[in-house]
Amino acid sequence: MDTQELGQRHEPFVVEALAALWGKSRERAGGTTSLLMAHLLDTAAVAEMVWEHYLARSTQAALDEVAGGTGRGRTFFVWLCGIHDCGKATPAHQRLWAEGAEAVRRTGLSWLETAAVAGAKKHGRWRHDWAGGLVARELLAASGWDARQVDWLWPLVAGHHGAFPSLRDVQEPGPAKGQLRGRGKWRQVQEAVLDEFTREVGFASLHEVEPAQVPTRALQLQLSGLVVMADWIASDERYFVGVDDLASVSLDASRKRAGAAWEALGMQGGWRSLGVPGPEAFQDRFGCAPRPSQAMAIDVARQLGAPGLMVIEAPMGEGKTEAALAAAEVLAARFGADGVFVGMPTQATSDPMFTRVRRWVETIESRLALRVMLLHGKRAFNQEWKAMRDGAQAQADQPFRGVDEFGLDDDPYGVEADPACSGSERQALSEWFLGPKRGLLAPFVVGTVDQLLYAATRTRHVMLRMAGLAGKVVVLDEVHACDVYMSQFLQEALRWLGQARVPVVLLSATLAPAQRQTLFEAYLAGAASREELDVKVPAPPGYPSVTAAWISPAGETRFHSQATDSWRADLEVVVRTVPEAVPGAGASRAKRERAQAQAEASVGDLLASELADGGTALVIRNSVARAQSLYAELRGRFGPHEVRLLHARFTVAHRAELTEESLRLLGPHTPRQPGARLILVATQLAEQSFDVDADLLITDLAPVDLLLQRIGRVHRHQTTRRPHRLRTPQVFVTGFQPRASREPSLAYASEKIYGRHLLLRTAALLPKEGAAWSVPGDVPHLVAQAYENDTSLLPEAWRPAGTTAMREQETQNRARAEHARQFLLTARGERELPTLAGLHYGGMSAASDENSLRAAVRDGDESIEVALVLKDGPDAGYRTLSGRPLGANGDVALEVLDDVLGSVVRLPPHLTQAAAALKPLPGWYGHPWLRGTAALVLDSSGRTALGDVEVSYDVEFGLRTMRRAGAAAR
């Protein structure tokens, strides 16, 4: 900056102050003090790189519209990112570093330290971010900005450390008496900081910056996330070493630094420029011609009049994933999206989708395959992800120590390290996206649906999650799997995505009509910027179907609903009941054990009969304990080579191996040997996104939509070779006992998980003995009947119990929905507010680490994860489950790290209290991956005690528990 020119515009003390105000201390800027003006311009220069090489065309167009015309959005965006730290031109910041404070005082600026200390004690969060909100608000208003424009912009400055305060919050604490905000000469200096920065980035005056329109709250939230992104990159001291000479500060110099940083970090966007795919694209992407339902989805994507919501409903095995990805490519090209987020119901289903998405984007452009992020807590065990990770470089968190104002450990809005993303985990892809809270910012992301739900929580740095989703096409699979509690977060997310004009594609095979209605209502209310929007969603005219909706430029709601035939004829699936005696609540242990043994023997007899000529069977139990117990029976009868077990209480490494083996053995392309038998006993893991093709299904009773999902694992492919007697698909439903003249009794585990209401209605829907369901033709009708509240579905003798169960379910659903609302990003009645001020009302609803977030968006019984290790005796050393030695204190060498991480298992909820005292091994506290992981130490036989429960683990059964006093295994 030319100090002589500055001298012509400002008094000498102002120029001296600009040359002294520090943005980052020497300790946080590579050994040289970084002047405040340098950091503001560094951030602005990074923002230019973000605009040119990262921002989606849709975001650029929205910012042009806000700023007042084509080309204005870029300069306004650069300015907005740069001013984020204007609050550092206050005593609130300048007093924090003694060396810098002394230099500032020598320019004639001063403050009364006792008053500043008193103010800081009164409100410890009143730091440079909140000070900046106040300064920006005052100076923009003084420059002539319209009050509405001032009102939406200052919260982005005040909230750049992760949370949005209210206007009341940013008022300087009374005891400070102006000594934190700055009095006297400080006002002139603050004006000069904003004026000179504004002039440097290309505006003639602060007044000229004023936008033409107020952006939606969703765009404000996205912008806030992009401001944080630019700030964090510009705080990387490896590339932005401090500049302490004002004459060396300029936007050109900052551009050189930003360009070098961008290249070194390997930053990139997604498609950047994407043409609308032609009719041949599906064949090019997936190697086959589209089925009728897939062609229909692509056609609907071409017809949307604006970014909107598409719901694809089609049977299991129909090819919904390919339809969604093809539609996403069309939507991205038409509406300027630069990438995709694909959300799956579980970590296990995310892994194969990661592979599929990589293959898909690679057919569009080969280099894009390396830009796909896998985002869930167990990705370290995905071999494909590990291969990508091992090919990258450098750590991603250490350079960002300078993000907070002075490296203060108690900064409530600073960026903290995330153990799940530390150490060698960061060595993959563009390293920056692998740091804490940044995963959704990668151009292509596959992860659990939780990652999307987190964006609907009132948590720190939620703006980064919204910035990651906005500018993408969002695809969510198996949306019917979101229960009443999770649906509150899904609806909240859809409201924000609708307002952000993000195209969304939802997939389901078994979507209830009421759920379809609420999903569209949420998205369209957001798109219309309304608290609520009453719409009548048309019923699909058939199955498979696509329903789409959007808000037209004139503000009118538009729907398009279309159906076609499935690519294959309906299967007539014979459904039979296998009654199971269900002891009452007061039954003795001996009686329960006899009933269980009899039920398992019946299943064994059935399998022996049906598989007499060979074949494959899938048996799904509703609880781990039921699956383990049945496996023991079948293993004894058929031998270990013909029976497999899969459930969620295997260690993560073992579970991944078993899942891979199950998919291979029962997959559609595996040759079936004549006379060979294979039985897979599983829990709900095999319920959805589990591409196996069994000849026969035995399943516990479950709500009809889930029951139909399970049926989708049977006779999935026409080309699979089957024994003659199994060429007709059969399903045997057990886990309940029909009773004369009253409702059936239900297995305790099933009732605890699903509730009586839906189980009774599903039992009433089961066809008469030996009759069949037409699948998929009957699917929509069966699901609709199950989720209606019409008691006429139930036999008359069941209706009193059914009515009671329905009322209990309604009460529980209301309570769960109300409980979820305390964590939602937006409070009820505040969805039409024009700004983000006070968005983090009442503070954070949950901590922002993965475990806390997961607990916020899922309301099941609390459980914890532990790492299993072995110890042969008091004087023996620790070993991994595979027997590899650890250090005396459990220290983990690099070559055994995967062994330890792979030994993590989730304990059943009834052990949560007893396991609360478990801690990491002493040698783990300094390890970035293990310091937050509790260890459960087993003896040489794989056993230990937690309270009055004996816990054991072996590779065949997984984790098992039993009351030490002799109670039945859980």
Backbone hydrogen bonds, N-H to C=O, Kabsch-Sander energy under -0.5 kcal/mol:
donor,donor_aa,acceptor,acceptor_aa,energy
3,T,1,M,-0.8
6,L,2,D,-2.3
7,G,3,T,-2.0
8,Q,4,Q,-1.1
8,Q,5,E,-0.5
9,R,5,E,-1.0
9,R,6,L,-0.8
10,H,6,L,-1.9
14,V,11,E,-1.0
15,V,11,E,-1.6
16,E,12,P,-2.6
17,A,13,F,-2.1
18,L,14,V,-2.5
19,A,15,V,-1.6
20,A,17,A,-1.5
21,L,17,A,-3.0
23,G,34,S,-3.4
24,K,34,S,-1.8
28,R,25,S,-1.4
29,A,26,R,-1.2
31,G,26,R,-2.4
32,T,29,A,-1.0
34,S,24,K,-2.5
35,L,33,T,-0.7
35,L,243,V,-2.6
36,L,21,L,-2.5
39,H,35,L,-1.9
40,L,36,L,-2.4
41,L,37,M,-2.1
42,D,38,A,-2.6
43,T,39,H,-2.5
44,A,40,L,-1.9
45,A,41,L,-2.5
46,V,42,D,-2.2
47,A,43,T,-2.2
48,E,44,A,-1.6
49,M,45,A,-1.5
50,V,46,V,-2.5
51,W,47,A,-2.6
52,E,48,E,-2.5
53,H,49,M,-2.6
54,Y,50,V,-1.8
55,L,50,V,-2.8
58,S,336,G,-2.2
60,Q,56,A,-2.2
61,A,57,R,-2.5
62,A,58,S,-2.0
63,L,59,T,-2.4
64,D,60,Q,-2.3
65,E,61,A,-2.0
66,V,62,A,-2.1
67,A,63,L,-2.9
68,G,64,D,-1.4
69,G,64,D,-3.0
72,R,69,G,-1.9
73,G,69,G,-0.7
75,T,71,G,-0.8
76,F,72,R,-2.2
77,F,73,G,-2.6
78,V,74,R,-2.4
79,W,75,T,-2.4
80,L,76,F,-2.8
81,C,77,F,-2.4
82,G,78,V,-1.9
83,I,79,W,-2.0
84,H,81,C,-1.0
85,D,82,G,-0.8
86,C,83,I,-2.3
88,K,85,D,-2.2
89,A,86,C,-1.8
90,T,88,K,-0.8
92,A,180,L,-2.0
93,H,90,T,-1.3
94,Q,90,T,-2.6
95,R,91,P,-1.9
96,L,93,H,-2.1
97,W,94,Q,-0.6
98,A,96,L,-0.5
101,A,97,W,-3.2
102,E,98,A,-2.2
103,A,99,E,-1.6
104,V,100,G,-2.0
105,R,101,A,-2.4
106,R,102,E,-1.6
107,T,104,V,-1.4
108,G,105,R,-1.8
109,L,104,V,-1.1
113,E,111,W,-0.8
116,A,112,L,-2.2
117,V,113,E,-2.8
118,A,114,T,-2.1
119,G,115,A,-2.5
120,A,116,A,-2.5
121,K,117,V,-2.3
122,K,118,A,-1.8
123,H,119,G,-2.1
126,W,123,H,-2.0
127,R,125,R,-2.0
131,A,127,R,-2.8
132,G,128,H,-2.3
133,G,129,D,-1.7
134,L,130,W,-1.9
135,V,131,A,-2.8
136,A,132,G,-3.1
137,R,133,G,-2.0
138,E,134,L,-2.2
139,L,135,V,-2.8
140,L,136,A,-2.5
141,A,137,R,-1.6
142,A,138,E,-2.1
143,S,139,L,-1.4
144,G,141,A,-1.4
145,W,140,L,-2.1
149,Q,146,D,-0.7
150,V,146,D,-2.0
151,D,147,A,-2.5
152,W,148,R,-1.2
153,L,149,Q,-1.4
154,W,150,V,-2.1
156,L,153,L,-1.1
157,V,153,L,-1.1
158,A,154,W,-2.7
159,G,155,P,-2.0
160,H,157,V,-1.2
162,G,159,G,-2.0
170,V,166,S,-1.5
171,Q,168,R,-0.9
176,A,173,P,-1.5
177,K,173,P,-0.6
177,K,174,G,-1.5
179,Q,176,A,-2.0
182,G,178,G,-2.2
186,W,183,R,-1.6
187,R,184,G,-1.2
189,V,185,K,-1.8
190,Q,186,W,-2.7
191,E,187,R,-2.3
192,A,188,Q,-2.2
193,V,189,V,-2.4
194,L,190,Q,-2.0
195,D,191,E,-2.9
196,E,192,A,-3.0
197,F,193,V,-1.9
198,T,194,L,-2.5
199,R,195,D,-2.4
200,E,196,E,-2.2
201,V,197,F,-1.8
202,G,199,R,-0.9
203,F,198,T,-2.1
209,V,205,S,-0.6
209,V,206,L,-0.9
210,E,207,H,-1.2
212,A,66,V,-2.4
213,Q,66,V,-2.0
220,Q,216,T,-2.4
221,L,217,R,-2.7
222,Q,218,A,-2.3
223,L,219,L,-3.0
224,S,220,Q,-2.5
225,G,221,L,-1.9
226,L,222,Q,-2.1
227,V,223,L,-2.4
228,V,224,S,-2.2
229,M,225,G,-2.3
230,A,226,L,-2.6
231,D,227,V,-2.5
232,W,228,V,-2.8
233,I,229,M,-2.2
234,A,230,A,-2.4
235,S,231,D,-0.7
235,S,232,W,-0.6
236,D,233,I,-1.7
237,E,235,S,-1.0
237,E,399,P,-1.2
239,Y,236,D,-1.5
240,F,236,D,-1.9
242,G,29,A,-3.2
246,L,244,D,-0.6
248,S,245,D,-1.8
249,V,246,L,-1.4
250,S,248,S,-0.5
254,S,250,S,-2.1
255,R,251,L,-2.3
256,K,252,D,-1.7
257,R,253,A,-1.7
258,A,254,S,-2.9
259,G,255,R,-2.7
260,A,256,K,-2.0
261,A,257,R,-2.4
262,W,258,A,-2.8
263,E,259,G,-2.1
264,A,260,A,-2.6
265,L,261,A,-2.6
266,G,262,W,-0.6
266,G,263,E,-0.7
267,M,262,W,-2.0
269,G,53,H,-0.7
271,W,338,D,-1.4
273,S,271,W,-2.6
281,A,278,G,-1.7
284,D,280,E,-1.9
285,R,281,A,-2.7
286,F,282,F,-2.8
287,G,283,Q,-2.0
295,A,291,R,-2.8
296,M,292,P,-2.1
297,A,293,S,-1.8
298,I,294,Q,-2.0
299,D,295,A,-2.3
300,V,296,M,-2.4
301,A,297,A,-2.1
302,R,298,I,-1.5
303,Q,299,D,-0.8
303,Q,300,V,-0.9
304,L,300,V,-1.1
309,L,549,A,-2.3
310,M,504,V,-2.9
311,V,547,T,-3.0
312,I,310,M,-0.5
312,I,506,L,-3.2
313,E,311,V,-0.6
313,E,545,S,-2.6
314,A,312,I,-0.6
314,A,508,S,-1.6
318,E,315,P,-1.7
323,A,319,G,-1.9
324,A,320,K,-2.8
325,L,321,T,-2.6
326,A,322,E,-2.5
327,A,323,A,-2.4
328,A,324,A,-2.7
329,E,325,L,-2.0
330,V,326,A,-1.6
331,L,327,A,-2.8
332,A,328,A,-2.8
333,A,329,E,-2.2
334,R,330,V,-2.5
335,F,331,L,-2.6
336,G,332,A,-1.2
337,A,332,A,-1.1
338,D,471,G,-3.4
339,G,471,G,-0.5
340,V,443,P,-0.9
341,F,473,V,-2.2
342,V,445,V,-2.8
343,G,341,F,-0.6
343,G,475,V,-3.2
344,M,447,G,-2.4
350,S,346,T,-1.1
351,D,347,Q,-1.4
353,M,349,T,-1.1
354,F,350,S,-2.2
355,T,351,D,-1.4
356,R,352,P,-1.9
357,V,353,M,-2.9
358,R,354,F,-2.0
359,R,355,T,-2.1
360,W,356,R,-2.1
361,V,357,V,-2.7
362,E,358,R,-1.8
363,T,359,R,-1.2
363,T,360,W,-0.7
364,I,360,W,-0.8
365,E,361,V,-2.5
368,L,365,E,-1.8
369,A,366,S,-1.2
370,L,367,R,-0.9
371,R,368,L,-2.1
372,V,369,A,-0.9
373,M,371,R,-0.5
373,M,444,F,-3.6
375,L,373,M,-0.6
375,L,446,V,-2.9
376,H,374,L,-0.6
379,R,376,H,-1.6
381,F,378,K,-1.8
382,N,379,R,-2.1
383,Q,381,F,-0.7
386,K,382,N,-2.6
387,A,383,Q,-2.2
388,M,384,E,-1.7
389,R,385,W,-2.9
390,D,386,K,-2.7
391,G,387,A,-0.6
391,G,388,M,-0.8
392,A,389,R,-1.6
392,A,427,Q,-1.1
400,F,397,D,-1.9
401,R,398,Q,-1.2
402,G,235,S,-0.6
403,V,400,F,-1.5
404,D,401,R,-0.6
411,D,408,L,-1.5
414,G,411,D,-1.1
416,E,414,G,-0.6
421,C,418,D,-2.5
422,S,419,P,-1.2
425,E,422,S,-1.5
426,R,423,G,-1.9
427,Q,424,S,-1.8
428,A,426,R,-2.4
429,L,388,M,-0.5
431,E,429,L,-0.9
432,W,265,L,-0.6
433,F,430,S,-1.4
434,L,431,E,-1.4
435,G,432,W,-1.5
438,R,435,G,-1.6
441,L,438,R,-1.8
442,A,439,G,-1.6
444,F,371,R,-1.3
445,V,340,V,-2.4
446,V,373,M,-3.1
447,G,342,V,-2.2
448,T,375,L,-1.1
449,V,344,M,-2.9
451,Q,448,T,-1.6
452,L,448,T,-0.5
452,L,449,V,-0.9
453,L,449,V,-2.1
454,Y,450,D,-2.7
455,A,451,Q,-0.6
455,A,452,L,-1.0
456,A,453,L,-2.0
457,T,454,Y,-1.7
458,R,823,F,-2.1
459,T,457,T,-1.9
461,H,162,G,-2.1
462,V,162,G,-0.6
462,V,459,T,-1.4
464,L,461,H,-1.3
465,R,461,H,-0.8
466,M,462,V,-1.8
467,A,463,M,-2.5
468,G,464,L,-1.5
469,L,465,R,-1.6
470,A,466,M,-3.0
472,K,469,L,-1.7
473,V,339,G,-2.1
474,V,503,P,-2.5
475,V,341,F,-3.3
475,V,473,V,-0.5
476,L,505,V,-2.5
477,D,343,G,-2.7
479,V,507,L,-2.2
481,A,478,E,-2.1
482,C,479,V,-1.7
483,D,481,A,-0.6
487,S,483,D,-2.7
488,Q,484,V,-0.8
488,Q,485,Y,-1.1
489,F,485,Y,-0.7
489,F,486,M,-0.7
490,L,486,M,-2.1
491,Q,487,S,-2.8
492,E,488,Q,-1.8
493,A,489,F,-2.7
494,L,490,L,-2.5
495,R,491,Q,-2.0
496,W,492,E,-1.8
497,L,493,A,-2.7
498,G,494,L,-2.7
499,Q,495,R,-2.2
500,A,496,W,-1.9
501,R,498,G,-1.3
502,V,497,L,-2.5
504,V,308,G,-2.3
505,V,474,V,-3.1
506,L,310,M,-3.1
507,L,476,L,-2.5
508,S,312,I,-1.9
516,R,512,A,-2.3
517,Q,513,P,-2.2
518,T,514,A,-2.1
519,L,515,Q,-2.1
520,F,516,R,-2.0
521,E,517,Q,-2.5
522,A,518,T,-2.3
523,Y,519,L,-2.1
524,L,520,F,-2.7
525,A,521,E,-2.2
526,G,522,A,-1.9
527,A,523,Y,-2.5
528,A,524,L,-2.0
529,S,526,G,-1.5
530,R,525,A,-3.0
535,V,533,L,-0.7
537,V,535,V,-0.8
545,S,313,E,-2.9
546,V,562,Q,-2.7
547,T,311,V,-2.2
548,A,560,H,-3.1
549,A,309,L,-2.0
550,W,558,R,-1.8
551,I,307,P,-0.5
552,S,550,W,-0.6
552,S,556,E,-3.4
555,G,552,S,-2.6
558,R,550,W,-3.0
560,H,548,A,-2.5
562,Q,546,V,-2.4
564,T,544,P,-1.9
571,L,775,V,-3.5
573,V,571,L,-1.1
573,V,773,W,-2.9
574,V,572,E,-0.7
574,V,729,P,-2.4
575,V,771,A,-2.3
576,R,574,V,-0.5
576,R,731,V,-3.0
578,V,733,V,-3.0
580,E,736,F,-2.1
587,A,584,G,-1.8
592,R,588,S,-2.1
593,E,589,R,-2.5
594,R,590,A,-2.2
595,A,591,K,-2.3
596,Q,592,R,-2.4
597,A,593,E,-2.5
598,Q,594,R,-2.4
599,A,595,A,-2.4
600,E,596,Q,-2.5
601,A,597,A,-2.3
602,S,598,Q,-2.1
603,V,599,A,-1.9
604,G,600,E,-2.4
605,D,601,A,-2.7
606,L,602,S,-2.4
607,L,603,V,-2.6
608,A,604,G,-2.5
609,S,605,D,-2.1
610,E,606,L,-2.9
611,L,607,L,-2.5
612,A,609,S,-1.2
614,G,611,L,-2.0
615,G,676,A,-3.2
617,A,678,L,-2.4
618,L,696,L,-2.6
619,V,617,A,-0.5
619,V,680,L,-3.1
620,I,618,L,-0.5
620,I,698,I,-2.5
621,R,619,V,-0.6
621,R,682,A,-2.8
627,A,623,S,-1.9
628,Q,624,V,-3.0
629,S,625,A,-2.4
630,L,626,R,-2.2
631,Y,627,A,-2.4
632,A,628,Q,-2.0
633,E,629,S,-1.6
634,L,630,L,-2.7
635,R,631,Y,-2.9
636,G,632,A,-1.7
637,R,633,E,-1.3
638,F,634,L,-3.4
639,G,634,L,-0.5
639,G,635,R,-1.9
642,E,639,G,-1.2
644,R,679,I,-2.7
646,L,681,V,-2.3
650,F,647,H,-0.7
652,V,904,V,-2.3
653,A,902,G,-1.9
654,H,902,G,-0.5
655,R,651,T,-3.3
656,A,652,V,-2.0
657,E,653,A,-2.0
658,L,654,H,-2.8
659,T,655,R,-2.7
660,E,656,A,-2.3
661,E,657,E,-2.4
662,S,658,L,-2.7
663,L,659,T,-2.6
664,R,660,E,-1.8
665,L,661,E,-3.0
666,L,662,S,-2.5
670,T,667,G,-1.2
673,Q,671,P,-0.6
675,G,613,D,-0.7
676,A,673,Q,-1.9
678,L,615,G,-1.7
679,I,642,E,-2.7
680,L,617,A,-2.6
681,V,644,R,-2.9
681,V,679,I,-0.6
682,A,619,V,-3.2
682,A,680,L,-0.6
683,T,646,L,-1.1
686,A,683,T,-1.9
687,E,684,Q,-2.1
692,V,690,F,-2.2
693,D,666,L,-3.1
694,A,713,R,-2.9
695,D,616,T,-1.2
696,L,616,T,-1.1
697,L,730,Q,-1.8
698,I,618,L,-2.5
699,T,732,F,-2.8
700,D,620,I,-2.2
701,L,734,T,-2.1
706,L,703,P,-0.8
707,L,703,P,-2.6
708,L,704,V,-2.5
709,Q,705,D,-1.5
710,R,706,L,-2.2
711,I,707,L,-2.2
712,G,708,L,-1.4
713,R,710,R,-2.0
714,V,711,I,-2.0
715,H,694,A,-2.4
720,T,717,H,-1.0
726,L,723,P,-1.5
727,R,724,H,-1.5
730,Q,695,D,-0.6
731,V,574,V,-2.8
732,F,697,L,-2.6
733,V,576,R,-3.1
733,V,731,V,-0.5
734,T,699,T,-2.8
734,T,732,F,-0.5
737,Q,745,S,-2.6
739,R,742,R,-0.5
742,R,739,R,-1.1
745,S,737,Q,-2.1
747,A,735,G,-2.1
751,E,747,A,-2.4
752,K,748,Y,-2.5
753,I,749,A,-1.7
754,Y,750,S,-2.8
755,G,751,E,-1.8
759,L,755,G,-1.0
760,L,756,R,-2.8
761,R,757,H,-1.9
762,T,758,L,-2.3
763,A,759,L,-2.5
764,A,760,L,-1.9
765,L,761,R,-1.0
765,L,762,T,-0.6
766,L,762,T,-1.0
766,L,763,A,-0.5
770,G,575,V,-0.8
771,A,768,K,-3.0
773,W,573,V,-2.4
775,V,571,L,-2.9
775,V,773,W,-0.8
778,D,774,S,-3.7
779,V,776,P,-1.8
782,L,778,D,-2.6
783,V,779,V,-2.5
784,A,780,P,-2.5
785,Q,781,H,-2.3
786,A,782,L,-2.2
787,Y,783,V,-1.8
788,E,784,A,-0.6
788,E,785,Q,-0.8
791,T,789,N,-0.8
793,L,790,D,-1.5
794,L,791,T,-1.3
798,W,795,P,-1.9
799,R,795,P,-0.9
799,R,796,E,-0.8
802,G,798,W,-2.8
803,T,799,R,-3.1
804,T,800,P,-1.9
805,A,801,A,-2.5
806,M,802,G,-2.3
807,R,803,T,-2.1
808,E,804,T,-2.3
809,Q,805,A,-2.3
810,E,806,M,-2.5
811,T,807,R,-2.3
812,Q,808,E,-2.3
813,N,809,Q,-2.8
814,R,810,E,-2.3
815,A,811,T,-2.1
816,R,812,Q,-2.6
817,A,813,N,-2.5
818,E,814,R,-2.3
819,H,815,A,-2.2
820,A,816,R,-2.0
821,R,817,A,-1.4
822,Q,818,E,-0.6
822,Q,819,H,-0.9
823,F,820,A,-2.1
824,L,820,A,-0.6
824,L,821,R,-0.6
825,L,456,A,-2.4
830,E,827,A,-2.0
833,L,830,E,-1.2
838,G,165,P,-1.8
839,L,836,L,-2.3
840,H,164,F,-1.3
841,Y,838,G,-0.6
841,Y,839,L,-1.5
843,G,840,H,-1.8
845,S,458,R,-3.0
846,A,458,R,-0.6
853,L,849,D,-2.5
854,R,850,E,-2.6
855,A,851,N,-2.1
856,A,852,S,-1.5
857,V,853,L,-1.9
858,R,854,R,-1.2
866,V,905,V,-2.6
867,A,934,A,-2.7
868,L,866,V,-0.5
868,L,903,S,-1.7
869,V,936,L,-1.9
870,L,879,R,-3.1
871,K,938,L,-2.3
872,D,877,G,-0.6
876,A,873,G,-1.2
878,Y,887,G,-0.6
879,R,870,L,-2.5
880,T,884,R,-2.6
883,G,880,T,-2.1
886,L,878,Y,-2.6
887,G,891,D,-2.6
890,G,887,G,-2.3
893,A,891,D,-0.6
896,V,893,A,-1.6
897,L,893,A,-0.5
897,L,894,L,-1.1
900,V,896,V,-1.8
901,L,897,L,-2.8
902,G,898,D,-2.4
903,S,900,V,-1.3
904,V,901,L,-1.2
905,V,866,V,-2.7
906,R,648,A,-0.5
907,L,864,I,-2.8
907,L,905,V,-0.5
911,L,908,P,-2.2
912,T,909,P,-2.0
915,A,911,L,-2.5
916,A,912,T,-0.7
916,A,913,Q,-0.9
917,A,914,A,-0.6
918,L,915,A,-1.9
923,G,889,N,-3.3
924,W,921,L,-2.5
925,Y,921,L,-0.6
925,Y,922,P,-0.9
927,H,924,W,-1.9
931,R,927,H,-2.0
933,T,930,L,-2.1
934,A,865,E,-0.6
934,A,932,G,-0.6
935,A,919,K,-2.2
936,L,867,A,-2.5
937,V,935,A,-0.6
938,L,869,V,-3.3
938,L,936,L,-0.6
939,D,943,R,-2.9
942,G,939,D,-2.5
944,T,951,V,-2.0
946,L,949,V,-2.9
949,V,946,L,-1.9
950,E,962,M,-3.8
951,V,944,T,-2.7
951,V,949,V,-0.5
952,S,960,R,-2.7
953,Y,942,G,-1.9
954,D,958,G,-1.2
958,G,954,D,-2.5
959,L,649,R,-2.4
960,R,952,S,-2.7
962,M,950,E,-2.0
964,R,948,D,-3.6
965,A,948,D,-0.6
966,G,963,R,-1.9
970,R,961,T,-1.3
